Each structure stands twice: as C-alpha cells, then as structure tokens.
Amino acid sequence: MRLCTVALALMLAGGAWAGEEVERSPITNSRWEELSLTPDVYDNPYAVSLFSAPNGEDKARLWSQTKSVAAYGVGVAGFIALLPEDISNWERDDIGLFDKWWDNVSDGPVWDRDVWYINYIGHPYFGGVYYQVARKSGYRQWDAFVYSFLMSTFYWEYGLEAFAEIPAIQDLVVTPVLGWVYGEWAFNKEQEIWANGGKVWGSEGWGSTALFFLDPVDSIGRGINNLVGRQLIKAGTGYVTLNELTMADGGTDTQVQLQLRYRFGGGDEGMRPPKTGYMPSDDPVDTGIVGLTLGTTWVEPDSKWGVKAGPAAVMTLGLYFTPSFSTRLSYARGDLDEKGSGKQLTYENYSLDAQYYFMAEQALRPYLIGGVGETMWEQDRDRKTFQVNGGAGLHWRWHRNWALQGQWRAFHSTSASTTDSMAEVQLVYRFGGGER
C-alpha cells in the first residue's frame, strides 16, 4: 500500500489536536466508462440523465457535492468581494442587497469588462470544477457539461455573482463550454497521475499538489470528512495530524495539517483503489463538438453611423452538434475611423448564431447563418443597438480538428434603421478528437 498526501496548513495559535488517524471513508469517484451500459444508451445522444440517473450514475454523490459547492461558493464570492474593484468589476454601493440583485438580473445579460484572466482562465477553471462534480459521479461528458452550465448560470452568474454585478454574456458561454474542455482534460490528467504512482516529475509532493488543484471540491470534501470523523460529504479519504514547526526566530508554532490521503493498491475492507488510466468510450458526444475560431473581418457600417469601413478581429466559441448544425457565440472588435474628424471609434459586435451546413458529409460545405446580438460603440452600453443577422458561408475541413471558413453577414437594427455588413475569414479548431 502506498499513500500520497496534500498538506494544507491551517494556522492555530496553540491548541491541542490528537495526532491519531481518524476513520477513513471509501473513495466515491466513479466513471461513466465503468458502468454496464445497454446497447441503446446512445440512441438519443443529447438525452440528459442528470435528474434520473437511469444507467447507474451516482446521483447521491452528485447531490452531496452540489451542496458542498454551494457552500464553498459563498467563500469564493467573499474573496472576490475583497479584490480591488478594477479587478473584480464588482460595484459597491448603498442599494439593498436583494434590490441590487434584482436590478442586476433585470439589466442583464451584458458584455462585461472583467480582466482577461478572470474571464478566460478563472471562469473556465471553475467551469471545469463544476464539470468534474458530475463526471466523477459516473455521468457522461454531455451530462457533466449540462451540470456545469446549470451551476455556472443559475447558481453563480444569476445567483451569487448577481448580487454584485450584472450577468455577463461571455461568462454564460465561456464558463461551461471551455470548462468542459478543461474539466475533461483535468479528469483524464488525474488518471494519468494515478497511473504514474501519484507522482509528477518524480515527486509525490508535486503529484499531490496537482491532484488537489485538478479537483479541489473532492479534495476539500475528503478533508472535511476527516475533520468531523464521518462521511459528511460523499468524497474520498484523509486524516488530521498535529505538528510542531520551528519558526524563523527560533521559536515553535503549532500547526494543524489537513492531509488528504488517496489510497491505491490494496486496502481495508470497504476501501477500493481508484482505477487509473484512460478508458475509451463509444459516446458520440465528447469535447470534439467544442469549436473555437479566430480570424479577421471587414466591417462595412451603415452610412448613418458616419464611420468608415475597416478591419476587425473576430472570434467565436460554440458547439458543433452534428456535421449539419452548430451554434456559436461570435465577437468582433476593431477601431474604425469616424468620417470627417478621422477619430478612431471602438466598434464591437457580439451575437449568438446558428449555422446549418449543406452537404454535411463533404469536406467543403456551404452553410447558412443567422442570429441575434448587439453592436456597441466606444464600450458605451448606452450606445448599443440590438440587431438580427443573416448570411451565408463556405466551410472547408481539411483535418478532423481543423477547418477554414469564409462568410458574409448583414446585421439589421429595426430601432436604429441601420444595416451593417461583415465579410469574415476564420480558422476553426475543434477540441479533443475533433469531428468524427
């Protein structure tokens, strides 16, 4: 039997804690790939099993960890509230708490201005944390994504965070979609670490640290179980010890260490070692349906705006459900010259679009595109205009992960009586195994 530990030092000024190991609860993680599945399980590939668990998924673990996430989220929200306002973008005012929540929910969603590492690193990370709660409770990737979407949208974006700021358009998409990509990577990376004896770079310490950050919810759950001496949360194992540490001034200090233990290889009755290694699946829905595009566009604003045509950068993130259908969040931004003055104005366009592809089995596919969104000038929400858009494009797939596409779209606003157009060229990347 081998044990690897993560030590989280909880500083206490004195106090007495027993150095004995407390009772350990069984590891509860499971995998969809381990379940005994019926041949027709994938007949409806986008069916959701979160609320029924018909295939033997562990809904008791899912509910237990969901309650834990809800509690931890209050702590995360408190931490963000302490950050400088220019980082968090959480406004502080004297409006009543629930009045503030209602105002924010009523005003949203909007394109927010959080710093890039919160929007595009922090949100996908926590989306992946949500994802793993379901994935490690035996649910398939699609169910885990749906769970992440529900938690990030209703628990966080329209829940806790709405007490401080207006829900954000990009967060509603980026958190669960890129969270799926990160979460599945983290899920499999954890299996690789176990298969390597719990080590990273030959070190059990680095391995234990990596395991904690790959899935902090399960790790914290293990620690809480052992602090209270029973399985309060359906999670793994751990123990508490007392250590006297020498300080820099020569004195000593008492630290309680919460050590999160993972057992693998042998064990007591009721303990099962976590299975390791990648397990193939016949599931037709995996991270390969997630697509990211980057490219450039030529913007031709309506003459009413008094702005010259010019280039802008464009990116999209979305789901390619089938070779015939996809839906994406699209965002374009560029600096365009105002007619007469020559002053540059920041142009932004964001929309939720759907695409229908013809000749879906071919590498070269024409498609139609349509959607709804807004155009904004100078990052001023008072200068944004609702628009509907439609157009056509050509999609060329030369690799299961890579494609190139060009499209033209017209954006029409009934309120402003304007019609803008955009001609775009984009490089498409499909995550995971790409298009099957």
N, C-alpha and C positions, 0 to 999 in steps of 0.2 A: 504494500500500500504506500502510495506517495501522496503528500499533501502540499499544495501551494497556497500562499496566503497573501492577502492585501491588508496592510495595516493602516487604518485611518486613526490618527492620533487625536483623541478628544481630551483637551487640556482641562485638568481639575486642580484646584489649589488644595492639595491634601485629600483626605477621604480614604475609606477602606473598601477595596473590592476584592472578592475572592479570586485567587488565581486558578480556580478549578475550571475545567471544561464543562460547559453546560450541555444538556441534551440536544442532539442534532436532529433536525428534521430531514426527511428524504428530499433529494433533488426532484424537482417537479417539471423541469423542462421536457418538452416533447416536440416531435417534428411531424409535419404532415406526411412526409415520405415514409414514416414508420407505421402509419395506420394501415389497416386492412381495408382496402377500397373496393367498391363494386365496379364492374366494367363500365357502367353508365354514369359514373361520377362526373365526367367532363362533357356530358351531352349538352348541358347548358353552361358554357364556360364562365359566364359572368353572374351565375347564381350566387347569392350571398348566404352564408351559413352561420354568420355571427350569432344570430339570435335563436338558432335551433340546434346547432352542433349535431347534424344527422350522421356524421361519419366518425364519431368518436372523439371529436375535438374536446379539449378540456375547458369547458365554459366556466367551471368553478374557479380555476386558476385565473382565467381572463377577468372575471368579476373581482376576485381578490386583488389582483394587481391594478385593476382600474381604480379601485378605491384608494390604493396607495398612491397612484399617480395624481389623483385629485388632491390628496393631502400634500404631496411634495410640491405640486404646482403653486400652492399658496406661498410656500417658501421661496420659490423661484420668482414669483411676482413681487414679493417683498424685496428681494435682492435687486431686481430691475428698477424698482421704485427708488432705490438708493443711488442708482447711477446718475451721473450728470444728465440733465435734460437734453443736451445737444447730442448725447449718445443714444439714449433710450427713446427720445421723442415723446415721452410721457409727460403731458402737460399737468401742471399743478395749479389749481385754482380753488376758490371757496364754494363751488357748487356742491350740493349734497351728493353723496356717493351714488345713490341709485338714480338720481336725476341726471348725473353725469353719464352713467351707463346708458340710460335711455336716449339721451341726446346723441351719444356716440353711435349707438346701434342705428338710430334713425337717420343719421347723416351718412352712413357708410353703405357699401364699402368705397374706399378711395385709393388712389395710387399714393403710397406713403413715401416718406423721405428718410427712413431709418438708414444708418450707415450700412455699407455693403456687407460687412462681415456678420451683422445681425441677420439681415435678410437672406443671404445666400450661403452662410455657413451655420449660423446659430439655428435658424428655422429648419433647414434640412436635418441637422443633427437631432433636434428634438422630435421631428417627424419620424426619424429612424428609431428613436427611443420608443415612441408610441407603437410603431410598426412591430417591434420585437416583442412587445407585450402579447400581441395576438399570435405572431409567428411561432414563438416559443411555447404557446399554449396549444400547439398542434394544428393551427389553422393554415390554410394555403396562402400563397402570396396575395391573391386578389382580396381575400377576406382581411388580411393584415393591412393592406392598403386602405380598404374601406374603413377599418377601425381607426387608422391613423387620420384619415380625412374627417371622420366624425369627431374625434378628440381634438384635433387641431382647429377645427372650425367652430364647434359648439361649446367645447369646454374652454378653449383658450381664446380664439380670436373674437368670438361673440360672447364669451364668458368672462374670464378673469381679466384679460387684457382690455376689454371694452370698458372697464371701469376707469381706464387711464387714457385710452386713445381710440380713435375711430378705426374699425376693422379695415384691414389693408387688402386690396385686390390681389397683389402678387403673393402675399403670405397665404391666402386661401388656396393658391395653386402650388406654390413652391414647397411649402411645408410637407404636404402629403406626397407629392409626386417625386421630388428629389429625396424626400425622406424614405420612400420606397427603395430607391436606388441605394442610398447609403445604408438603410436598415438591412437589406438583404446582403449587402457586402459585409456588414458587421456580423450578421448572423453566421455567415459561412467562414469569416475570418476567425471567429471564436472556435469553430470546429477545427480549423487548421491548427490553432494554438494547442488545443487539447491533443490533437494527433501528434503534435511535436513535444508531448510530455509537459504541456503547460508552460513552455519556455518561449521567449522571444529573444533573439540574439544570444541564445545560450544561457539566458538568465531567467530563473523562476520569478525574481522580483519584477523584471520588466514584463514578464508574461502575466503576472497577477495584476499589475497596474493596467495593462492593456485590456484584460478581461473586465476589469471594473468599468473603464470608460466605454468599452464597447456596449455594455448593458448595465448602466448604473441602477436602474429600477430593480432588477432582480438581485443585484449585489447588495443594495441597501436593504431590500426585503430580507435577505439572509441574515444580515446583521441585526435587524430589529427583532427577528425571531429569537435570536440567541441572547439579546439583551433581556427579553421578557421570559425566556426559558420555555417557550412553546411556539407552535406554528400559528402565529397571528396572521401572517401573510403566506400564501402558497408560493414559496420560494425555496432556496437551497439551504446550505448549512454554514455554520460559523461558530466562533466562540469568543469569549471576552477574557483578557488577561490584564494583570497589573504589572507595571514596570517602573523601576526607579531609574531615572535618566540623569546623567551628570550634566550640569549646565556650564556655560562658558565661564562663569565666575567661580567655579569650583564647587558650588552647592549642588543639591539634588532637587528633583521635582518629580512628583508622582503623575504618571500618565496612564489613562485607561486606553488600551488599544482594542479596537473592534476589528477582529481578524476574520475575514471572510474566507472560509475554507471550502475548497472544492475537492471532492473525493473522486478518485478514479483508479480502477484496478482493485478488485476485492472489496471487502467491507462487511459491515454488520448486517444482520437480517433487517430487511426493510429499506436498506440503502442500495440504490442502483447507480452504477457509474454512468456518467453521461456518455452517450455514443459519440464517436468522433468521425471526422472526415466528411467529404462531400457525398451526398446521396442523390443520384439522378431522379428526375421526375418526368412523368408524361404530361404534366399540367401544361396546357397550351397558353396559359396566361402567366407571364413572368415579367421581369424587368425589361425584356426585349420590346415590350409595347411602349416603353417610355422613350420619347424622342426630343432632342434639343437641336435647334437650328441657329446658326449665326450667318449674317450676311449684310448686304447693303441694299438701299432702296433710293430711288429718285422720286422726290416729293414734288407734286405739282399742285400747290394750294389754289383754292378758288380765288378769283380776282378780287372778291370782296374783302379778303384779308389784307390786301396791299402788301403781300410778301412775295419775293421772287422764288422760283423753283430752285431746288438744291438737293444735295445728297444727305442721307441719314443712315445711321446704323440700325439694324433690326435684329431681333432675336425672338425665338418662340420656344415654348415648353409645353408638351402635351402628350396625349396618349393615342397611339395608333391601334385602335381596337381590332380592326381587320385590314386586310390589304385594300378594301374598298372604302373604309371610313376612319377618319381621325378627327380629333378636336384639340385645339391648342390655344394657349394664351399668347398673344403677339404683342410686342412692344417695339416701337421705333422712336428714335431721338436724333435730332440734328439741329444745327444752328443755321437759320435761314436769314437772308438779308431783307430788311424792310425796304420797300421801294421808296425812292426819293432820298431818305436820310442815310441809307446804307447801314443802319444799325442792325446788329445781329439779334435775332429773337430765337429763344429756345423753343423748338417745336417738339411735342410729344404726342404719340398716338398709341393707344392700347385698346385691345379688343379681344373678346372671346369668340373664336371662329370654329367652324366645322368645315371639313373637306370631304367631298365624295369623289373617288377615283374610278375612272373607267378603265377597262382592260386591266383589271387588278392583278391578273396572273402574269402580265408582261413586265419587263424591266422599265419600259417607257410608258408612262401613264398620264394622260390628260386628266385634269380634275376641275371641279367647280368649288368655289369657296364663298362662304357668307358668314356674317357675324354681326355683333353689336359691340359698341365701345364708345370711347370719348377721345376728343382731341383737346390738348391743353397748350396754352401759350405762356411762356415765362414762369412755368411751375406755379401758376396762379390758379387756384381752384375756382375763383370767380370768373376765370376766362376759359373754362372748359365747356365743350359742346358735345352733346350726345349725338352719335352717328350710327347709321346702319351701313354695312358694306357688302359688296359682292364682286365677284370677278372669276377669273379662270387662270389655270396654270398648267405646267408640264413638269412631272416628277420622273427623274431618271435614277433608278437604283443600280449601282454597279457592284455593290457588295452588300451582304446581309446587314452590315452595320452602317453603311454609308450611302448617301444619295445626294443628288444635286437637283434643285428645283428653281424654276422661274415663274413668276406670277404677276398679274396686273389686277389691281382692285380700284374700285371707285367707292368713296366714302361720302355719304349724303346726310346732311342735317336738315330736318324739316324746320326746326326752330330758328336756325340761322340762315336758312335758304342758301346753303353752300354745298358744293360738290368738289371734293379734293380727289386726287388720284395718286397711286403709288405703283411703280414698277420695281419689282424686287427680285434679287438673286440670292439664294440661301444654300448653305451647306448643311445637310441633315446628318445627325448622328443618332443611331439607335443603340441604347444601352444593352448590357448583357449579351445574349446570343443574337440580338437583332431580330430582323424579320425571318420567320421560319418559312 
